Amino acid sequence: MGQAATRLGRRRLAALGLALILAWALLVQGGSWLAGQHIKATIPQGENILRLAVSGLRGELARHERLPDLLARAPVLSNALHPDAAPAEVAAANLYLRHVTRLMGLSDAYVMDAQGMTVAASNFDRDLSFVGQSFAYRPYFTQALAGGRGQFFALGTTSGKRGYYFAAPVRDRGRILGVLALKVDVDAIEDSWRAAEYEMIVTDSEGIVFLASRRDWQFRSLGALGAQARARIAATRRYDDEPLDMLPLARTGRVSGHQMLRLEAGDDRREFVSVSETMPEAGWTVQVLLDTAPARRQALQGAVAALLIVGAVLAGVIAWVQRRARLRERLSIQAEAQAQLEGRVKARTRELAQLNDRLSAEITERRATEDELRRTQRHLVQSAKLAALGQMSAALSHELNQPLGAVRNFAANAVTYLDRDRPQDTRANLARILSLTDRMTEIGRTLRNFARKPNAQLRPVDLHDVMRDALEVIAWRIGKRQVALNLDLPPQPLCVMAGPVRFQQVIVNLLSNALDALDDRPDARIDITARAGEGRVSVTVRDNGPGVPEGLDDRVFDPFFSTKGVGSGLGLGLSISFNIIKDFGGELRLVRDGQGACFVIDLPALEQEEP
């Protein structure tokens, strides 16, 4: 078994090594092929750039080509070239040339006599003036002096600035007196190339770069210059004293008929594909050098992507084969375990059926217990209210006996007044009797509402009404104990969803507890405050009694828990009140805030409709 596993591991390693070799070969060969395709795809873009560049150069040449012929006809120039020309005529020619230079945007303009000596120039008043300088060695001078048009690109020997020169003969009655030369600045042409993503060069017939998108490429040759080529350049002083070193661009091959070049200049090592076009009218060759790095990066990314796709496919195939093998193994294991599982499932099913029967019985019993608990709670609530009514019986007897005695006296007086024929006094006594009977009726209504069993259904209730009825029920105890009651309710209605009788009972319970705590206290005081805000209504009942002892906060709402003496209550008031407020969707809590006990009722406010 161990030897077989070792052989299997070696075969897997060999297969993995072979796969890596194939992947590397695919990456190299595929990357090279993709690179060639991407480089070919960039050539049309380079051809478009080249056409625009050549068109711009030809337009620049055509714009100035005929200008010397037109300007050379000015009499002010021929007058300055006469041997007996006066200084004023030469000065006039200087001013004329300066005006032309500024008007046409030229670099310089100057007039030479038949020997090539400059007689007048646009820069006559500068330190490096052309006046008095001989340019007989320039080809454009000899071409124009022979009666043709002269054109030449060169580095200025006086100014040290590059320019393209246009020249034409200056005639007087058909006789050539000298030559007019115009120099055009070429820096603006190069500036438009420098921000591009490609390189641009323009070479002369000797292969020397005189226009380039990079300044360090200017006056560099694309090939080795022989002695004869250097002699020709020196004779015309085209590039003055520039060394004309060779540009480090090596040819590496061709793609679609275009030359591939490699630049090796220190840290700058790049590869270009050259797209070129000749300008026979000027003797120039214009080349656009496209950097192949982006194309090769795209090719590498494509090759890597292809390799990843192939790897993913192979990995998927291997995973599928392995999954099939593992699936067959699992199926055999599952078939073996199925019988055991079925037996256990049957046994477990029987156990679950028995558990379900027991659970159903427990649920039924729990529901019955809960119903009984709710009935017991309702009975306890009613018993607590009846007990409170029993405690109030003496005070209620006093409350009813007083108006009954007064009614009897007023009735007796009314009879006397009738006998004495005093109807006004009789009417007054009868009105007092009606008022007293209304008072007794109100006392009976309040007690009846408090004593009856509450309805569990909730409805909108105004806190003012609840507080009024509760205070009528408990007023006899407040008066008997001589407790100062401070009631602070806002004038507007404070409506909540509640059962009015049960809510009234909560207030009565809290006030009863406060009165019990204030027994025999000379400065007894109860503060009732109600506030509304942020969608809530809160009612605070606070006394200045001894308060709830420390450590009992979690027990004050438990059933049958009381801090009063034996026989002073069942300990159900706060527990019943807590559950009533909870049924209303609110909260009853104890707050420790200074002296005495402080209970807060917090309920959701009921939004009032606009009138």
C-alpha positions in Angstrom: 0.0 0.0 0.0 2.8 2.4 0.9 4.8 1.7 -2.3 1.7 2.2 -4.4 1.1 5.5 -2.8 4.7 6.5 -3.4 4.5 5.6 -7.0 1.2 7.5 -7.3 2.8 10.6 -5.7 5.8 10.4 -8.1 3.5 10.2 -11.1 1.6 13.2 -9.9 4.8 15.2 -9.4 5.9 14.3 -12.9 2.6 15.3 -14.4 2.7 18.6 -12.5 6.2 19.3 -13.7 5.2 18.5 -17.3 2.2 20.8 -16.9 4.4 23.6 -15.7 6.8 23.2 -18.6 3.9 23.2 -21.1 2.4 26.3 -19.4 5.7 28.2 -19.6 6.1 27.3 -23.3 2.5 28.4 -23.9 3.1 31.6 -22.1 6.3 32.4 -24.0 5.1 31.4 -27.5 1.6 32.7 -27.0 2.9 36.0 -25.5 5.3 36.5 -28.5 2.6 35.9 -31.0 0.1 38.1 -29.2 2.8 40.8 -28.9 3.3 40.8 -32.7 -0.5 41.1 -33.2 -0.8 44.0 -30.8 2.2 45.8 -32.4 0.6 45.3 -35.8 -2.6 46.8 -34.5 -0.8 50.0 -33.5 0.7 50.6 -36.9 -2.5 52.1 -38.5 -2.6 54.6 -35.6 1.0 55.5 -36.3 0.3 56.0 -40.0 -2.6 58.4 -39.2 -0.3 60.4 -36.9 2.4 60.4 -39.5 0.0 61.7 -42.2 -1.1 64.5 -39.9 2.5 65.4 -39.1 3.7 65.4 -42.7 0.6 67.5 -43.7 1.5 70.0 -41.0 5.1 70.3 -42.1 4.1 70.7 -45.7 1.6 73.3 -44.8 4.2 75.2 -42.8 6.6 75.2 -45.8 3.9 76.1 -48.3 2.8 79.1 -46.0 6.3 80.7 -46.3 7.5 79.4 -49.7 6.3 82.3 -51.9 6.7 85.0 -49.2 10.3 85.9 -50.2 9.3 86.5 -53.8 6.6 88.9 -52.8 8.6 90.8 -50.3 11.7 91.0 -52.5 9.8 93.3 -54.9 9.7 96.1 -52.4 11.7 99.1 -53.8 13.1 99.8 -50.3 15.2 96.7 -50.5 16.6 97.3 -54.0 17.4 100.9 -53.1 19.5 99.7 -50.1 21.5 97.3 -52.4 22.7 100.0 -54.8 26.4 100.7 -54.3 25.7 104.4 -53.8 22.8 103.8 -51.4 22.4 106.5 -48.8 22.4 105.6 -45.1 18.7 106.7 -44.9 17.8 104.1 -47.5 19.6 101.4 -45.6 17.9 102.5 -42.4 14.5 102.4 -44.2 15.3 98.8 -45.3 16.1 97.8 -41.7 12.8 99.2 -40.5 10.9 97.5 -43.3 12.4 94.1 -42.5 11.7 94.5 -38.8 8.1 95.4 -39.6 7.8 92.4 -41.9 9.3 90.1 -39.2 6.8 91.1 -36.6 3.8 91.1 -39.0 4.5 87.7 -40.4 5.7 86.0 -37.2 9.2 85.3 -38.6 12.4 84.7 -36.6 14.6 87.0 -38.8 14.7 88.7 -42.2 17.8 90.1 -43.9 19.1 91.3 -47.3 22.5 90.3 -48.7 24.4 91.8 -51.6 25.8 89.8 -54.5 28.8 88.8 -52.4 26.7 87.4 -49.5 27.4 90.3 -47.2 24.3 91.4 -45.1 23.4 95.0 -45.8 20.1 95.3 -43.8 18.4 93.0 -41.3 15.4 93.0 -38.9 17.8 92.6 -36.0 19.9 95.6 -37.0 19.6 97.1 -33.5 20.6 93.9 -31.5 23.9 92.7 -30.2 23.9 89.7 -32.4 22.9 91.6 -35.6 23.3 90.0 -39.0 24.4 93.3 -40.5 28.0 93.0 -41.7 27.9 89.1 -41.6 28.5 87.1 -44.7 26.3 84.1 -45.5 27.7 83.3 -48.9 28.4 79.7 -47.8 24.7 79.0 -47.3 23.1 76.9 -50.1 19.9 79.1 -50.0 22.1 82.1 -50.9 23.6 80.5 -54.0 20.3 79.1 -55.1 18.5 82.5 -54.9 21.5 84.4 -56.5 21.2 82.0 -59.4 17.6 83.2 -59.9 15.7 80.4 -58.1 14.1 79.9 -54.7 16.4 78.9 -51.9 15.3 76.6 -49.0 17.5 75.3 -46.3 17.3 74.0 -42.7 20.3 74.9 -40.5 21.5 76.0 -37.1 22.1 79.7 -37.1 25.9 80.5 -36.9 25.2 83.9 -35.4 22.2 83.4 -33.2 22.8 79.7 -32.4 19.0 79.0 -33.0 17.6 76.5 -35.5 15.4 77.7 -38.3 14.2 77.0 -41.8 15.4 79.5 -44.4 13.5 80.7 -47.5 15.3 83.0 -50.0 14.5 84.8 -53.2 16.6 87.2 -55.5 16.1 91.0 -55.2 16.0 92.5 -58.7 16.2 96.0 -60.2 15.1 96.2 -63.8 15.7 92.5 -64.3 19.2 92.6 -62.8 19.8 90.6 -59.6 21.3 92.9 -56.9 21.2 90.5 -53.9 19.2 88.0 -52.0 16.4 88.4 -49.4 16.3 85.6 -46.7 13.6 84.8 -44.2 14.2 82.6 -41.2 11.2 80.7 -39.7 11.3 79.3 -36.1 10.6 75.6 -35.8 10.3 75.3 -32.0 6.5 75.6 -32.1 6.4 72.5 -34.3 8.3 70.4 -31.8 6.3 71.7 -28.9 3.1 70.1 -30.3 4.9 66.7 -30.3 6.2 66.6 -26.8 2.9 66.0 -25.0 2.1 62.9 -27.2 2.5 59.2 -26.2 4.8 58.6 -29.2 8.2 60.0 -30.3 8.7 62.0 -33.5 11.9 62.8 -35.5 12.7 64.5 -38.8 16.0 63.8 -40.5 17.8 65.4 -43.4 19.3 63.6 -46.4 22.4 62.7 -44.3 20.3 61.0 -41.6 20.8 63.7 -39.0 17.9 64.5 -36.6 17.1 68.2 -36.7 13.5 68.1 -35.4 12.6 65.8 -32.5 10.0 65.4 -29.8 13.0 65.0 -27.4 15.6 67.7 -27.1 18.4 65.3 -26.4 17.8 63.6 -29.8 18.4 66.8 -31.7 21.6 67.0 -33.9 22.1 63.2 -33.5 22.7 60.9 -36.5 20.8 57.6 -37.1 23.9 56.0 -38.6 27.7 56.4 -38.6 28.7 59.6 -40.6 31.6 59.1 -43.1 34.3 61.7 -43.7 32.7 62.9 -47.0 29.3 63.4 -45.3 30.9 65.4 -42.5 32.8 67.5 -45.1 29.6 68.3 -46.9 27.9 69.4 -43.7 30.9 71.5 -42.6 31.0 73.3 -46.0 27.5 74.6 -45.5 28.0 75.1 -41.7 24.5 73.6 -41.4 25.0 72.4 -37.8 27.8 74.7 -36.9 30.0 73.0 -34.3 27.6 70.3 -33.1 29.4 66.9 -32.7 26.6 65.0 -34.5 27.0 61.9 -32.3 25.1 58.7 -33.2 21.7 58.2 -31.6 21.6 54.8 -29.8 18.8 53.3 -31.8 19.6 49.7 -33.0 17.5 47.9 -35.7 16.1 44.6 -34.4 13.8 43.5 -37.2 10.7 44.3 -39.1 6.9 44.0 -38.5 4.5 44.3 -41.5 7.2 46.1 -43.5 8.1 48.6 -40.7 11.4 48.8 -38.9 11.7 47.8 -35.3 14.2 49.9 -33.3 15.6 49.4 -29.8 16.8 52.4 -27.7 19.6 51.8 -25.2 20.5 55.1 -23.6 21.4 54.5 -20.0 18.3 53.6 -18.0 16.1 54.5 -21.0 15.7 51.1 -22.7 12.7 50.9 -25.0 11.5 49.3 -28.2 9.8 51.2 -31.0 8.1 50.4 -34.3 9.0 53.1 -36.8 6.4 54.4 -39.3 8.1 56.8 -41.8 7.5 58.9 -44.9 9.8 61.0 -47.1 9.3 64.6 -48.1 11.2 64.9 -51.5 10.4 68.6 -51.8 12.4 69.3 -48.7 14.8 66.3 -48.6 13.4 65.1 -45.3 12.3 61.9 -43.7 9.6 62.0 -41.1 9.4 59.1 -38.6 6.8 58.3 -35.9 8.3 56.0 -33.2 5.5 54.0 -31.4 6.5 52.5 -28.1 5.8 48.8 -28.1 5.7 48.5 -24.3 1.9 49.0 -24.0 1.3 46.4 -26.8 3.6 43.9 -25.1 1.9 44.5 -21.7 -1.5 43.8 -23.3 0.0 40.7 -25.0 1.4 39.4 -21.7 -1.9 40.1 -19.9 -3.7 38.2 -22.7 -1.3 35.3 -22.5 -1.6 35.1 -18.7 -5.4 35.3 -19.0 -5.3 32.4 -21.6 -3.0 30.4 -19.3 -5.3 31.0 -16.4 -8.3 29.9 -18.4 -6.5 26.7 -19.6 -5.4 26.1 -16.0 -8.9 26.7 -14.7 -10.3 24.2 -17.3 -7.7 21.6 -16.4 -8.3 22.1 -12.7 -12.0 21.8 -13.4 -11.5 18.5 -15.2 -9.2 17.2 -12.5 -11.7 18.3 -9.8 -14.5 16.6 -11.8 -12.6 13.3 -12.0 -11.7 13.4 -8.4 -15.3 14.3 -7.5 -16.6 11.4 -9.4 -14.2 9.1 -7.6 -15.1 10.5 -4.2 -18.8 10.3 -5.1 -18.6 6.6 -5.9 -16.8 6.1 -2.6 -19.4 8.1 -0.7 -22.2 6.2 -2.4 -20.8 2.9 -1.3 -20.4 4.2 2.3 -23.9 5.7 2.2 -25.4 2.4 1.0 -23.8 0.6 3.9 -24.9 3.2 6.5 -28.4 3.5 5.0 -29.7 0.4 6.7 -28.4 1.4 10.1 -29.8 4.9 9.6 -33.2 3.7 8.8 -33.3 1.6 12.0 -32.2 4.6 14.1 -34.7 6.8 12.3 -37.6 4.5 13.1 -36.6 4.3 16.8 -36.1 8.0 16.9 -39.5 8.5 15.3 -41.2 6.5 18.0 -39.4 8.6 20.6 -40.4 11.8 18.9 -44.0 10.7 18.7 -44.0 10.0 22.4 -42.3 13.3 23.2 -44.9 15.1 21.0 -47.8 13.6 22.9 -46.2 14.6 26.2 -45.5 18.1 24.8 -49.1 18.5 23.6 -50.4 17.5 27.0 -48.0 20.0 28.7 -49.1 22.8 26.3 -52.8 22.1 27.1 -52.0 22.1 30.8 -50.0 25.3 30.5 -52.8 27.0 28.7 -55.3 26.0 31.3 -52.9 27.2 34.0 -52.5 30.5 32.2 -56.3 30.9 31.9 -56.6 30.2 35.6 -53.9 32.6 36.4 -55.6 35.4 34.5 -58.9 34.6 36.2 -57.2 34.6 39.5 -55.5 37.9 38.7 -58.8 39.5 37.7 -60.4 38.2 41.0 -57.4 39.6 43.0 -57.8 43.0 41.2 -61.5 43.1 42.0 -60.8 42.0 45.6 -58.2 44.7 46.0 -60.7 47.3 44.8 -63.5 46.0 47.1 -61.0 46.0 50.0 -60.2 49.6 49.2 -64.0 50.3 49.1 -64.3 48.6 52.5 -61.6 50.9 53.9 -63.4 53.9 52.5 -66.8 52.9 54.0 -66.5 55.1 57.1 -65.5 58.1 55.0 -68.2 57.4 52.5 -70.8 57.3 55.2 -69.6 60.7 56.4 -69.6 62.0 52.8 -73.2 60.9 52.3 -74.6 61.7 55.8 -73.6 65.3 55.6 -75.6 66.1 52.4 -78.5 63.9 53.6 -78.7 65.9 56.8 -78.5 69.1 54.9 -81.3 67.9 52.5 -83.5 67.2 55.5 -82.9 70.6 57.0 -83.5 72.4 53.7 -86.7 70.4 53.1 -88.1 71.3 56.5 -87.3 74.9 55.9 -88.9 74.8 52.5 -92.2 73.6 54.2 -92.0 76.4 56.7 -91.4 78.9 53.9 -94.5 77.6 52.0 -96.6 78.0 55.1 -95.5 81.6 55.4 -96.0 82.3 51.7 -92.3 82.9 51.0 -91.9 81.3 47.5 -88.5 82.8 46.8 -86.9 81.3 49.9 -88.6 78.0 49.1 -87.1 78.0 45.6 -83.6 78.7 47.0 -83.9 75.7 49.4 -85.1 73.4 46.7 -82.1 74.5 44.5 -79.7 73.6 47.3 -81.4 70.2 47.7 -80.9 69.6 43.9 -77.2 70.5 44.2 -76.7 68.2 47.2 -78.5 65.2 45.4 -76.2 65.8 42.3 -73.2 65.6 44.7 -74.4 62.3 46.1 -75.1 61.0 42.6 -71.5 61.9 41.5 -70.1 60.1 44.6 -72.2 57.0 43.8 -71.1 57.1 40.1 -67.4 57.3 40.9 -67.7 54.4 43.4 -69.7 52.3 41.0 -67.1 52.8 38.2 -64.3 52.0 40.5 -65.9 48.9 41.9 -67.1 47.3 38.6 -65.0 44.8 36.7 -63.0 46.5 34.0 -63.3 45.9 30.3 -60.1 44.5 28.7 -60.6 46.4 25.5 -58.4 49.5 25.1 -59.7 52.9 23.8 -58.5 56.5 23.7 -58.4 57.9 27.2 -57.6 61.5 28.4 -55.3 61.5 31.4 -57.2 64.5 32.8 -60.4 62.4 33.1 -58.5 59.4 34.7 -56.8 61.7 37.2 -60.1 63.4 38.1 -61.9 60.1 38.8 -59.0 58.7 40.7 -58.7 61.7 43.0 -62.4 61.6 43.7 -62.0 58.0 44.9 -59.0 58.8 47.1 -59.9 62.3 48.2 -61.3 61.2 51.6 -57.9 59.7 52.5 -56.0 62.8 51.3 -58.2 65.0 53.4 -58.1 62.8 56.4 -54.3 62.6 56.4 -54.0 66.3 55.7 -51.5 65.6 52.8 -50.5 68.5 50.5 -51.3 67.3 46.9 -49.5 69.2 44.1 -51.1 68.3 40.7 -49.1 69.5 37.6 -50.9 68.7 34.4 -50.6 70.5 31.1 -53.8 72.2 29.9 -54.0 70.3 26.6 -55.4 66.8 26.4 -53.0 63.9 27.0 -54.5 60.9 25.3 -53.3 57.3 25.4 -54.7 53.9 24.5 -55.8 52.3 27.8 -58.7 50.9 29.8 -60.0 53.9 31.8 -61.1 51.9 34.9 -57.8 49.9 35.1 -55.8 53.1 34.5 -57.7 54.8 37.3 -57.0 51.8 39.6 -53.2 52.2 38.9 -53.3 55.8 40.0 -55.4 54.9 43.1 -52.9 52.2 44.0 -49.9 54.5 43.6 -51.6 57.2 45.7 -52.7 54.7 48.3 -49.1 53.5 48.7 -47.9 57.1 49.0 -50.5 57.9 51.7 -49.5 54.8 53.6 -45.8 55.8 53.5 -46.7 59.3 54.7 -48.6 58.2 57.8 -48.0 60.5 60.8 -45.7 62.7 58.8 -46.4 66.4 59.6 -45.1 67.8 56.3 -46.6 65.1 54.1 -46.6 65.9 50.4 -47.5 64.1 47.1 -46.5 65.5 43.7 -48.2 64.3 40.5 -46.6 65.5 37.3 -47.6 64.6 33.7 -45.6 65.5 30.5 -45.8 64.6 26.8 -42.9 64.6 24.3 -41.3 62.5 21.6 -44.4 60.4 21.1 -44.6 59.4 24.8 -46.7 60.4 27.8 -45.2 60.1 31.3 -46.9 60.4 34.7 -44.7 60.8 37.8 -46.1 60.1 41.4 -43.6 61.2 44.0 -43.9 61.5 47.8 -41.5 62.7 50.5 -41.8 59.6 52.7 -39.1 57.2 53.7 -38.9 55.7 50.2 -38.2 52.1 49.1 -35.3 50.5 51.1 -32.1 49.9 49.2 -31.7 46.5 47.5 -35.5 46.0 46.9 -35.7 47.6 43.5 -36.1 44.3 41.7 -38.7 43.0 44.1 -41.2 45.8 44.5 -43.3 44.6 41.5 -43.4 41.0 42.6 -46.8 39.6 43.7 -47.4 39.4 47.5 -44.3 41.4 48.3 -44.9 44.3 50.7 -42.8 46.5 53.0 -45.9 47.3 55.1 -46.7 45.7 58.4 -48.8 42.5 58.8 -52.5 43.1 58.0 -51.8 46.3 56.0 -52.2 44.8 52.5 -51.8 41.8 50.3 -48.7 43.0 48.4 -50.5 42.9 45.1 -51.0 46.6 44.3 -47.7 47.3 42.5 -47.7 43.9 40.8 -51.2 44.5 39.5 -50.4 48.0 38.4 -47.2 46.9 36.7 -49.1 44.3 34.6 -51.9 46.7 33.8 -49.4 49.3 32.4 -47.6 46.5 30.5 -51.0 45.5 28.9 -51.3 49.2 27.7 -47.9 48.8 25.9 -46.1 51.0 28.5 -43.9 50.7 31.5 -44.1 51.3 35.3 -40.8 51.7 37.0 -39.3 52.9 40.2 -36.9 55.8 40.0 -34.5 56.8 42.8 -34.5 60.6 42.7 -33.8 62.2 46.1 -36.1 61.7 49.2 -39.2 59.5 49.1 -40.5 57.1 46.5 -40.9 58.0 42.9 -42.9 55.9 40.4 -43.0 56.8 36.7 -45.7 55.6 34.2 -44.5 55.7 30.6 -47.1 55.2 27.8 -47.1 55.7 24.0 -48.9 59.0 23.2 -52.0 58.9 21.0 -51.8 61.5 18.3 -54.7 64.0 18.3 -56.4 64.9 15.0 -56.4 68.6 14.0 -59.7 70.3 14.7 
